[in-house]
Amino acid sequence: MLISVVVPCMNEEASIPVLVDRLAQVVAPYGARAEIVLVDDGSTDGTWAAIERAQTTCSCLRGLKLSANRGHQIALTAGLEAAQGERIFMLDADLQDPPELLSDMMSMMDQGYDVVYGRRRERQGETLFKRATAWAFYRTLNAMADVDIPRDTGDFRLVNRKTLDAVLLMPERARFVRGMFAWAGFRQIGIEYTRAPRALGETKYPLRKMIRFATDAMTAFSTKPLKFATRMSFASLGFSALMMIYVIYSLVIYQTAPGWASVVLAISLFSGVQLLTLGILGEYIGRLYIEAKNRPLYFVSEDTRSATLLPLRKVV
């Protein structure tokens, strides 16, 4: 198998026919050496039925259905584990990232690169808020992360088998796949493209999920939030020392007791610092707790290439 195309899907019933049609045209030059792996991430609409119908017209298509919704990154991991190709092409089901770039990425990989990732030159059809938060996210993440993660990129990329096998050795549960590929190293290069607006369906990343995703990314690749909490603690101690000097000065010079304003200010400031520090510690401790349980990442309930349920699948 030369090329595997992996696509996580969540409530993409309307997009599946167009997605499969475009992917089939893209992989047609590779004939029997290509496969398309669609992973249904616990959809609540007719996504799985659409995948089953699509397989009747596309022989290289394979569908996996997870037993429950586990999130985009876990669904992507399930597809990557199932992929059998020497080169693996990843993209989202919304077709905002053009699958037609595969041929250009294959050519660049032929030059000796292990990873060819798409870099968004322009983001069409997105709100100013979405563009601004994405811009801030990647730059904040790079400033905090212990590894250089390419800016303005997603999971849209082509990787070879050697790199994928290395990434699948990483056992973490709070997965940030694009960061994991960056951390793995190897020879990587970007290709710029214009990201198209979503043609069908609705976005699966509302603000709440975006914030959770950003938190996972930052805590997975940086300990700087913990260091920030320490610095905040020292800063609060310094501020309290200055307030103590001010109170003593007021008592000696003006012979007045500190007013309620200074008391309230001090209590509010130190309480805020303490809660922030506890919150940061809680994020890391929570991740240690999740990792310690060592639960499987996902279960596969149905596979279009198997008449029986697949056994337990997890990253080890």
C-alpha positions, 0 to 999 in steps of 0.5 A: 500500500503506497498511500492512505488517506485518513479523515475523521468525521463528526456529523458530516452526513452532507459532506461525505458524498462530495468528500469521497468523490474528490478523494477518489479522484485524487487517489485514482492515479495510485490505483490499488495502492491507495486506501481511504479511511473515514473514521466516524467519531460517534456521529448522531446523524447519518454519517455512518450510513453515508460512509457505508453507501459510499463504500459501494461506489468506492472500493478503496474506502474503509470506514471505522465507527467509534463506539462513542464520541472521543474528539477529533484528535482521538478519531484522527489517531484511530485512523492513523493506527488503521492506515496501512500505507507507506505515506499517510495523508491527513485532512478534515471532512469539511474540505476546507483543506484541498485534497488536490494538494496531495500530488504536490505534497507527494512530489516534495516528499520524493525530495527526501522530506518525512513530513509535508504540512499545509500552511494556511496563507489565507483563511477564507469564509472565517470571521474576524474573531476566528482569524484573530484567535487562531493568529493569537493561539499559534503565536502564544503556543510557540512562545510557551512551547518547548518545541517549535510548532509551525504557525498557521497549520492544522492536521492537514499533512502528508507523513511517511511511515517512519514518522507516523510509527514514531508518533504512534509510540506517544501514549498521551491521552490529551492529544495534540497531533500536529504538535506531536509530529513537530516534537518527533522531528525528522525532515519537515517542510511546509506548503502554503495554500488558501483555506477555503470556506466550509461548503456544507455542514457546520463547524464542529469547533465552537468557542468552548472546544477551541478553548479546551483544545488550546489548553490541551496544546499548551499543557501538553508541550510546555511547563511554562504555565507552572513557572508562570504560577511560581512567578505570580506567587513571588510577585504577590509576595513582593506586592504584599511586602510593599503594602506592609511598608505602606501600612507601617508608614501610615501608622507611624507618620499619619497615626491612622489605621489602614482603610477597608479599601486596602484590605479588600484590595489585598484580599482580592489580589492574593485570592486571585493569585491563589486561585490562578495558581491552583487552577494551573496546578489542577490542569496538570494534576488532572492530566496526570490522573487521566494518564495514570488510569491508562484507559484505551483511547477508543473502541471501534464498534464497526468496521466496513471491512470486518463482519465482526467487531474489532478488539480493543484498540489503543495507543501503547 
